[in-house]
Amino acid sequence: MQENSARLRDGKTEATSGSLTQDTEWHPRLRPEDTVAKRIRGAMGLFLSYPYFDRLALWALTTRFFPLSRVWAAATVSGGVPERFLSEVPLESNGIDIDRLQGALFLTEAARATASAVSESWETSFFGADSRTSEELVAIETARRDHHHALNTMRRKFRFLLKHPIPIVLSDSPTPLQVAAKFDDALQNRAGLFAVPNPMPKVEVSRKVPGAVGTNYWLRFPSPSKQLGDTVYARVYEPEGVKNPPTIIFGHGICVEFDLWHGLIDEVDELCRMGIRVIRPEAPWHGRRRPAGRFSGETIVATAPFGPLYAFSGALREWAVLIDWARQTSTGKVAVGGSSLGAQMSMLCADVSRDWPKHLQPEAMLLITHAGNQRDALLTGALAQVWKSREAMIKKGWTGETAGKYLPILDPDWKTPPIVDPQNIISVLGSYDHVTPFESGLGLLNAWNVPDDNRFIWRRGHFSVPMTMIRDTGPLRRFRDILMR
């Protein structure tokens, strides 16, 4: 609501246009994009949509975000005690200003406790027996987002530690024997690993709030994966005034917490404006599902190959539940898609769902910055080199040759057409992408015979592709046309 064009009066909005005055009911909504997001959509977005931004982003992730995330994760379970913190990182105390560390830990613990308390209130208000007004629900959701963002930004309090040797991830790779005991059978037949839950878990639907775009609400249900054993959360962005909208299950990138940060902009708002219902599940070990003492996504790379195997197999079974729910609540088409990690999961879904019941098979797919297989994304891409995933596995008895032995379980079949008609697959790739290597993603498109009109290949990298999509919505418009026909 623009304060310079409307003002609140006795629960109503007095809008002025020349000499005309009109009273209308005021309905609270979740606030729109914040200042950072608006700047990115503006001139800053143009500045950040060129390949040099990828080098800057990778440098910032390597030297700032990941090390600070590791110490932040340790701080959230230290209870404000420096000795516990140093053990959790782990980090030697030599040369560290303990008084300054104590202050940072105190602030982080206070932010963690506040965010936790607000989350408990949010759970009760949105899923519990409490009867809240729309105004109250908007206020509670705003507070939840604000306080989790405040907790996440506590990372900056530990910048003084960057001169010390902080591990980027806390590696805990399994041995080859441990993995063989769990997954050797899946090397021959992986169908059981991705079997549809039977029966389907009950999906709880939260109360709804008017969003900045459309109506927002959340779904939750117990994960059908015994290894994950937690609660799945998914945020729904539903377009207003659209009967039986098409739906996309849209997966996010690794280490992304779309529901806990401010300033993150993505394709969801635009898709919702186009009349598409978007379901955004939180990936295993991300967001609300983050294990204590880990930052979001760290478990996937720190425990490879267990991490990817459990995350992908669990997430795909969770997506089956969401597809089933989407079919029950709308007659529109159902698609899968995502960026980076979410795109990798989508490709696998288009392959393994051939063994699922017909109503659980997606009809379209939107892939953004994807590789053609998991080895390229998780072991040889630029981020994998930062995380040193291969090196951590070799220390546990793997070799350079065997490190990727089990990842083909998670690969789409290049030789067999996907369950989704190639005419209904949209792909956005950056020819300078070294995180999910471009040549790998292009090879899959060629193998699947995806039409040239459905390929959007830009001279961009992994991080500048999304920035370009902010200004060039051609791929999304093409995707909308597929879902609407």
C-alpha positions as CSV (number, residue, x, y, z in Angstrom):
1,M,0.0,0.0,0.0
2,Q,1.5,3.3,-1.1
3,E,1.4,5.7,1.8
4,N,1.7,8.8,-0.5
5,S,-1.5,7.9,-2.4
6,A,-3.7,6.4,0.4
7,R,-4.1,6.8,4.1
8,L,-5.7,4.6,6.7
9,R,-8.9,6.0,8.3
10,D,-11.0,4.1,10.8
11,G,-10.1,0.7,9.3
12,K,-10.8,2.0,5.8
13,T,-8.6,3.4,3.0
14,E,-9.4,6.9,1.8
15,A,-8.1,7.0,-1.8
16,T,-8.0,10.4,-3.6
17,S,-8.0,11.0,-7.3
18,G,-8.4,14.7,-8.1
19,S,-11.5,15.9,-6.3
20,L,-12.9,12.3,-6.1
21,T,-12.8,10.6,-2.7
22,Q,-13.7,7.0,-2.3
23,D,-13.9,4.8,0.8
24,T,-13.0,1.1,0.4
25,E,-12.5,-1.7,2.9
26,W,-8.8,-2.1,3.8
27,H,-7.5,-5.7,3.7
28,P,-4.0,-6.3,5.2
29,R,-1.6,-8.1,2.9
30,L,1.9,-9.5,3.4
31,R,4.3,-6.7,2.4
32,P,5.7,-6.7,-1.1
33,E,9.4,-6.9,-2.0
34,D,11.7,-5.0,0.3
35,T,14.1,-2.2,-0.8
36,V,16.9,-4.6,-1.8
37,A,14.6,-6.7,-4.0
38,K,13.2,-3.6,-5.7
39,R,16.7,-2.4,-6.4
40,I,17.7,-5.7,-7.9
41,R,14.6,-5.6,-10.2
42,G,15.7,-2.1,-11.2
43,A,19.0,-0.7,-12.4
44,M,21.0,-2.9,-10.0
45,G,19.5,-6.0,-11.6
46,L,20.9,-4.9,-15.0
47,F,24.3,-4.4,-13.4
48,L,24.2,-7.9,-11.8
49,S,23.0,-9.8,-14.9
50,Y,26.4,-10.1,-16.6
51,P,28.9,-12.9,-16.3
52,Y,31.4,-11.0,-14.1
53,F,28.8,-11.2,-11.4
54,D,29.2,-14.9,-11.3
55,R,32.9,-14.6,-10.4
56,L,32.0,-12.1,-7.7
57,A,29.2,-14.3,-6.3
58,L,31.4,-17.4,-6.2
59,W,34.2,-15.5,-4.5
60,A,31.7,-14.1,-1.9
61,L,30.2,-17.6,-1.3
62,T,33.7,-19.1,-0.9
63,T,35.3,-16.5,1.3
64,R,32.3,-15.1,3.2
65,F,29.0,-16.8,3.1
66,F,30.0,-20.5,3.6
67,P,32.7,-19.9,6.3
68,L,30.3,-17.5,8.2
69,S,27.5,-20.0,7.8
70,R,29.6,-22.7,9.4
71,V,30.4,-20.5,12.5
72,W,26.8,-19.3,12.6
73,A,25.5,-22.8,12.6
74,A,27.8,-23.7,15.5
75,A,26.7,-20.5,17.4
76,T,23.1,-21.6,17.2
77,V,23.8,-24.7,19.2
78,S,26.4,-23.3,21.6
79,G,24.0,-21.8,24.1
80,G,26.2,-18.7,24.2
81,V,29.2,-20.7,25.6
82,P,32.5,-19.9,23.7
83,E,34.1,-23.3,24.5
84,R,31.1,-25.2,23.0
85,F,31.1,-22.9,20.0
86,L,34.8,-23.6,19.3
87,S,34.2,-27.3,19.6
88,E,31.2,-27.2,17.2
89,V,32.9,-25.3,14.4
90,P,35.6,-26.7,15.1
91,L,38.1,-24.0,15.6
92,E,41.2,-23.4,17.8
93,S,41.0,-20.6,20.3
94,N,44.5,-19.2,19.5
95,G,44.4,-15.5,18.6
96,I,40.6,-15.2,19.1
97,D,39.2,-12.3,21.0
98,I,37.0,-14.3,23.5
99,D,35.2,-11.2,24.8
100,R,34.2,-10.2,21.3
101,L,33.2,-13.8,20.6
102,Q,31.1,-13.9,23.8
103,G,29.2,-10.8,22.6
104,A,28.4,-12.2,19.2
105,L,27.3,-15.5,20.7
106,F,25.0,-13.7,23.2
107,L,23.3,-11.8,20.4
108,T,22.9,-14.9,18.2
109,E,21.4,-16.9,21.1
110,A,19.0,-14.1,21.8
111,A,18.0,-13.9,18.1
112,R,17.6,-17.7,18.0
113,A,15.4,-17.8,21.1
114,T,13.2,-15.0,19.7
115,A,12.8,-16.6,16.3
116,S,12.0,-20.0,17.9
117,A,9.3,-18.5,20.1
118,V,7.8,-16.6,17.2
119,S,7.8,-19.8,15.1
120,E,5.9,-21.7,17.9
121,S,3.3,-18.9,17.9
122,W,3.1,-19.1,14.1
123,E,2.5,-22.9,14.2
124,T,-0.3,-22.5,16.6
125,S,-1.9,-19.6,14.7
126,F,-1.6,-21.1,11.2
127,F,-2.1,-24.8,11.9
128,G,-3.5,-25.0,15.5
129,A,-6.8,-24.3,17.1
130,D,-6.3,-20.6,17.5
131,S,-8.8,-18.4,15.7
132,R,-7.0,-15.4,14.3
133,T,-8.2,-12.5,12.2
134,S,-6.6,-11.8,8.8
135,E,-4.8,-8.8,10.3
136,E,-3.3,-10.9,13.1
137,L,-2.2,-13.7,10.7
138,V,-0.4,-11.1,8.5
139,A,1.3,-9.7,11.5
140,I,2.4,-13.1,12.8
141,E,3.7,-14.2,9.4
142,T,5.6,-10.9,9.0
143,A,7.1,-11.3,12.5
144,R,8.2,-14.9,11.7
145,R,9.9,-13.8,8.5
146,D,11.5,-10.7,10.2
147,H,12.9,-12.6,13.2
148,H,14.3,-15.5,11.1
149,H,15.9,-13.0,8.8
150,A,17.4,-11.2,11.8
151,L,18.7,-14.6,13.1
152,N,20.2,-15.3,9.7
153,T,22.0,-12.0,9.5
154,M,23.8,-12.7,12.8
155,R,26.4,-14.2,10.5
156,R,27.9,-10.7,10.1
157,K,28.7,-10.6,13.8
158,F,31.4,-13.3,13.2
159,R,33.2,-11.6,10.4
160,F,36.2,-10.9,12.7
161,L,36.8,-14.7,12.7
162,L,37.4,-14.9,8.9
163,K,41.1,-14.5,9.3
164,H,41.1,-17.9,11.1
165,P,41.0,-21.3,9.3
166,I,37.2,-21.9,9.3
167,P,36.0,-25.1,7.6
168,I,33.5,-24.4,4.8
169,V,31.5,-27.5,5.7
170,L,31.8,-30.0,8.6
171,S,32.5,-33.2,6.6
172,D,31.2,-36.5,7.8
173,S,31.3,-38.7,4.7
174,P,30.4,-42.4,5.1
175,T,32.7,-45.2,4.1
176,P,32.2,-47.3,0.9
177,L,31.1,-50.2,3.0
178,Q,28.4,-48.2,4.8
179,V,27.0,-46.9,1.5
180,A,27.2,-50.4,-0.2
181,A,25.1,-51.9,2.6
182,K,22.3,-49.3,2.0
183,F,22.4,-48.8,-1.8
184,D,24.0,-51.7,-3.7
185,D,20.6,-53.1,-4.5
186,A,19.5,-49.7,-5.9
187,L,22.4,-49.9,-8.4
188,Q,20.5,-52.7,-10.1
189,N,16.9,-51.5,-9.5
190,R,16.1,-48.1,-8.0
191,A,12.3,-48.3,-8.3
192,G,11.9,-49.1,-4.6
193,L,14.0,-46.1,-3.6
194,F,11.4,-43.8,-5.2
195,A,8.2,-45.7,-4.6
196,V,5.1,-43.6,-4.1
197,P,4.0,-43.6,-0.4
198,N,1.1,-46.0,0.3
199,P,-1.0,-44.7,1.9
200,M,-0.3,-41.1,1.2
201,P,0.4,-39.0,4.4
202,K,-2.3,-36.6,5.5
203,V,-1.6,-33.1,4.2
204,E,-2.5,-30.3,6.6
205,V,-3.5,-26.9,5.1
206,S,-2.8,-23.8,7.0
207,R,-5.0,-20.7,7.3
208,K,-4.6,-18.4,4.3
209,V,-3.3,-14.8,4.2
210,P,-3.4,-12.3,1.3
211,G,0.1,-12.2,-0.1
212,A,2.0,-9.5,-1.9
213,V,1.0,-11.6,-5.0
214,G,-2.0,-13.9,-4.8
215,T,-3.0,-15.8,-1.6
216,N,-0.4,-17.5,0.5
217,Y,-0.8,-20.5,2.7
218,W,1.3,-23.5,3.8
219,L,1.1,-27.3,3.6
220,R,2.7,-29.7,6.0
221,F,2.9,-33.5,6.3
222,P,5.3,-36.1,7.7
223,S,8.0,-37.0,5.3
224,P,7.5,-40.5,3.8
225,S,11.3,-41.0,4.1
226,K,12.3,-42.9,7.2
227,Q,15.8,-41.5,6.8
228,L,14.6,-37.9,7.0
229,G,11.8,-38.6,9.5
230,D,10.8,-34.9,9.8
231,T,8.0,-32.7,8.8
232,V,7.8,-31.3,5.2
233,Y,6.7,-27.7,4.7
234,A,5.6,-26.2,1.4
235,R,4.5,-22.6,0.8
236,V,1.6,-22.2,-1.7
237,Y,1.2,-19.1,-3.9
238,E,-2.3,-19.2,-5.3
239,P,-3.4,-16.7,-8.0
240,E,-6.6,-14.8,-7.1
241,G,-9.7,-15.2,-9.2
242,V,-8.4,-18.2,-11.2
243,K,-10.6,-21.3,-11.1
244,N,-8.7,-24.6,-11.3
245,P,-5.3,-23.0,-11.9
246,P,-2.3,-25.1,-13.3
247,T,0.2,-25.9,-10.6
248,I,4.0,-26.2,-10.6
249,I,6.0,-27.9,-7.8
250,F,9.0,-25.6,-7.8
251,G,12.3,-26.6,-6.1
252,H,14.9,-24.1,-4.8
253,G,18.6,-24.2,-5.0
254,I,21.0,-25.7,-2.5
255,C,21.6,-23.7,0.6
256,V,18.6,-21.4,-0.2
257,E,16.1,-20.5,2.5
258,F,13.4,-18.8,0.4
259,D,11.0,-18.6,3.4
260,L,13.4,-17.3,6.0
261,W,15.3,-14.4,4.3
262,H,14.3,-11.0,3.1
263,G,15.7,-9.6,-0.2
264,L,15.5,-12.9,-2.1
265,I,13.7,-12.6,-5.4
266,D,12.8,-15.4,-7.8
267,E,10.4,-16.5,-10.4
268,V,7.5,-17.3,-8.1
269,D,5.8,-13.9,-8.0
270,E,5.8,-13.7,-11.8
271,L,4.4,-17.2,-12.2
272,C,1.6,-16.4,-9.8
273,R,0.8,-13.2,-11.6
274,M,0.5,-15.3,-14.8
275,G,-2.3,-17.4,-13.1
276,I,-0.1,-20.4,-12.1
277,R,-0.3,-21.9,-8.6
278,V,3.2,-22.4,-7.2
279,I,4.0,-24.9,-4.5
280,R,7.4,-24.3,-3.0
281,P,8.6,-27.2,-0.8
282,E,11.5,-26.8,1.5
283,A,14.1,-29.3,0.4
284,P,15.5,-31.9,2.9
285,W,17.8,-30.3,5.5
286,H,16.9,-26.7,4.4
287,G,14.9,-24.0,6.2
288,R,12.7,-25.4,8.9
289,R,14.2,-28.8,8.2
290,R,17.8,-27.6,8.9
291,P,19.5,-30.0,11.4
292,A,20.8,-28.4,14.6
293,G,24.4,-27.3,14.2
294,R,24.3,-27.3,10.4
295,F,23.5,-24.5,8.0
296,S,20.8,-25.1,5.3
297,G,22.0,-27.6,2.7
298,E,25.3,-28.4,4.5
299,T,24.2,-32.0,5.3
300,I,23.8,-32.8,1.6
301,V,27.4,-32.0,0.7
302,A,29.0,-32.9,4.1
303,T,27.7,-36.4,4.2
304,A,28.1,-37.3,0.5
305,P,27.2,-39.7,-1.0
306,F,24.6,-40.5,1.7
307,G,23.5,-36.8,1.6
308,P,22.4,-36.6,-2.0
309,L,21.0,-40.1,-2.0
310,Y,18.8,-39.6,1.0
311,A,17.9,-36.0,0.0
312,F,16.8,-36.8,-3.6
313,S,15.0,-40.0,-2.8
314,G,13.2,-38.4,0.1
315,A,12.3,-35.2,-1.8
316,L,10.9,-37.1,-4.8
317,R,8.6,-39.1,-2.6
318,E,7.5,-35.8,-1.0
319,W,6.9,-34.3,-4.4
320,A,4.6,-37.3,-5.2
321,V,2.5,-36.3,-2.2
322,L,2.4,-32.7,-3.4
323,I,1.4,-33.7,-6.9
324,D,-1.4,-35.9,-5.5
325,W,-2.6,-32.9,-3.4
326,A,-2.5,-30.6,-6.4
327,R,-4.6,-33.1,-8.5
328,Q,-7.2,-33.2,-5.7
329,T,-7.5,-29.4,-5.4
330,S,-7.5,-28.4,-9.1
331,T,-8.2,-29.8,-12.5
332,G,-5.4,-27.8,-14.1
333,K,-2.1,-29.3,-15.4
334,V,0.6,-30.1,-13.0
335,A,4.3,-29.4,-13.7
336,V,7.6,-29.7,-11.8
337,G,10.5,-27.4,-12.0
338,G,13.1,-25.4,-10.1
339,S,16.5,-23.8,-10.2
340,S,19.8,-25.6,-9.7
341,L,19.1,-28.3,-7.0
342,G,15.4,-28.0,-7.7
343,A,16.0,-28.4,-11.4
344,Q,18.1,-31.6,-10.8
345,M,15.3,-33.0,-8.7
346,S,12.7,-32.1,-11.4
347,M,14.7,-34.0,-14.1
348,L,14.8,-37.1,-11.9
349,C,11.1,-36.7,-11.2
350,A,10.4,-36.7,-15.0
351,D,12.3,-40.0,-15.2
352,V,11.3,-42.0,-12.1
353,S,7.6,-41.0,-12.3
354,R,7.1,-43.4,-15.2
355,D,6.8,-46.0,-12.5
356,W,4.2,-43.9,-10.6
357,P,0.4,-44.0,-11.2
358,K,-0.7,-41.9,-14.1
359,H,-2.2,-39.1,-12.0
360,L,1.2,-38.5,-10.3
361,Q,3.1,-38.0,-13.6
362,P,3.8,-34.3,-14.3
363,E,2.8,-32.8,-17.7
364,A,5.4,-30.1,-18.0
365,M,8.7,-29.1,-16.7
366,L,10.7,-25.8,-16.1
367,L,14.4,-26.3,-15.6
368,I,16.7,-23.4,-14.7
369,T,20.5,-23.7,-14.5
370,H,20.7,-27.5,-14.5
371,A,23.3,-30.1,-15.3
372,G,22.6,-33.3,-17.2
373,N,23.6,-35.6,-14.3
374,Q,24.3,-35.4,-10.6
375,R,28.1,-36.1,-10.8
376,D,28.6,-32.9,-12.8
377,A,26.5,-30.9,-10.3
378,L,27.7,-32.4,-7.0
379,L,31.3,-33.6,-7.6
380,T,32.9,-31.7,-10.5
381,G,31.0,-28.3,-10.6
382,A,32.5,-25.1,-9.2
383,L,30.7,-25.3,-5.9
384,A,31.7,-28.9,-5.4
385,Q,35.3,-27.8,-5.7
386,V,34.7,-25.2,-3.1
387,W,33.1,-27.7,-0.7
388,K,35.9,-30.3,-1.5
389,S,33.3,-33.1,-1.6
390,R,35.5,-35.5,-3.5
391,E,38.5,-34.9,-1.2
392,A,36.4,-35.6,1.9
393,M,35.1,-38.8,0.4
394,I,38.7,-39.9,-0.5
395,K,39.7,-39.5,3.2
396,K,37.0,-42.1,4.0
397,G,38.4,-44.7,1.6
398,W,36.9,-43.7,-1.7
399,T,39.0,-43.2,-4.8
400,G,38.7,-40.7,-7.5
401,E,37.0,-43.3,-9.7
402,T,34.6,-44.7,-7.1
403,A,33.5,-41.3,-5.6
404,G,30.7,-41.0,-8.1
405,K,29.7,-44.7,-8.1
406,Y,26.3,-44.3,-6.6
407,L,25.3,-40.9,-8.0
408,P,23.9,-42.5,-11.3
409,I,21.1,-43.8,-9.1
410,L,19.9,-40.1,-9.1
411,D,20.5,-39.5,-12.8
412,P,17.8,-39.1,-15.5
413,D,18.0,-41.7,-18.3
414,W,19.4,-40.0,-21.4
415,K,18.5,-43.0,-23.6
416,T,14.8,-43.1,-22.7
417,P,12.4,-40.2,-23.4
418,P,11.2,-38.6,-20.2
419,I,7.6,-39.0,-19.1
420,V,7.1,-35.3,-19.9
421,D,6.6,-34.6,-23.6
422,P,9.8,-32.7,-24.7
423,Q,7.5,-30.1,-26.3
424,N,6.4,-29.3,-22.7
425,I,10.0,-28.9,-21.3
426,I,11.4,-25.4,-20.9
427,S,15.1,-25.0,-20.1
428,V,17.1,-21.9,-19.2
429,L,20.9,-22.4,-19.3
430,G,23.9,-20.1,-19.1
431,S,26.7,-20.9,-21.5
432,Y,29.2,-19.6,-18.9
433,D,27.8,-21.8,-16.1
434,H,30.5,-23.8,-14.3
435,V,28.4,-24.6,-11.2
436,T,26.0,-26.9,-13.0
437,P,28.2,-27.2,-16.1
438,F,26.5,-25.9,-19.3
439,E,27.7,-28.7,-21.6
440,S,26.2,-31.3,-19.3
441,G,22.8,-29.6,-19.3
442,L,22.9,-29.1,-23.0
443,G,23.7,-32.7,-23.6
444,L,20.6,-33.8,-21.8
445,L,18.4,-31.4,-23.8
446,N,19.9,-32.9,-27.0
447,A,19.3,-36.5,-25.8
448,W,15.7,-35.7,-24.9
449,N,15.1,-33.8,-28.2
450,V,13.8,-30.7,-26.4
451,P,12.8,-28.2,-29.2
452,D,15.0,-25.2,-29.9
453,D,12.1,-22.9,-29.2
454,N,12.0,-24.2,-25.6
455,R,15.7,-23.7,-25.0
456,F,16.8,-20.3,-23.6
457,I,20.5,-20.2,-23.7
458,W,22.1,-17.0,-22.5
459,R,25.7,-15.8,-22.3
460,R,25.5,-15.9,-18.6
461,G,26.7,-17.9,-15.6
462,H,24.9,-19.8,-12.8
463,F,24.1,-16.7,-10.7
464,S,23.6,-14.2,-13.5
465,V,21.0,-16.3,-15.2
466,P,18.4,-15.7,-12.5
467,M,19.3,-12.0,-12.5
468,T,18.6,-11.9,-16.2
469,M,15.3,-13.7,-15.8
470,I,14.1,-10.8,-13.6
471,R,14.2,-8.6,-16.7
472,D,13.6,-11.2,-19.4
473,T,10.5,-13.2,-18.6
474,G,10.4,-14.9,-22.0
475,P,11.0,-18.4,-20.6
476,L,8.2,-17.9,-18.1
477,R,5.8,-16.7,-20.7
478,R,6.6,-19.7,-22.9
479,F,6.0,-22.0,-19.9
480,R,2.7,-20.3,-19.1
481,D,1.5,-20.9,-22.7
482,I,2.3,-24.6,-22.3
483,L,0.4,-24.9,-19.1
484,M,-2.6,-22.9,-20.3
485,R,-3.2,-24.7,-23.6
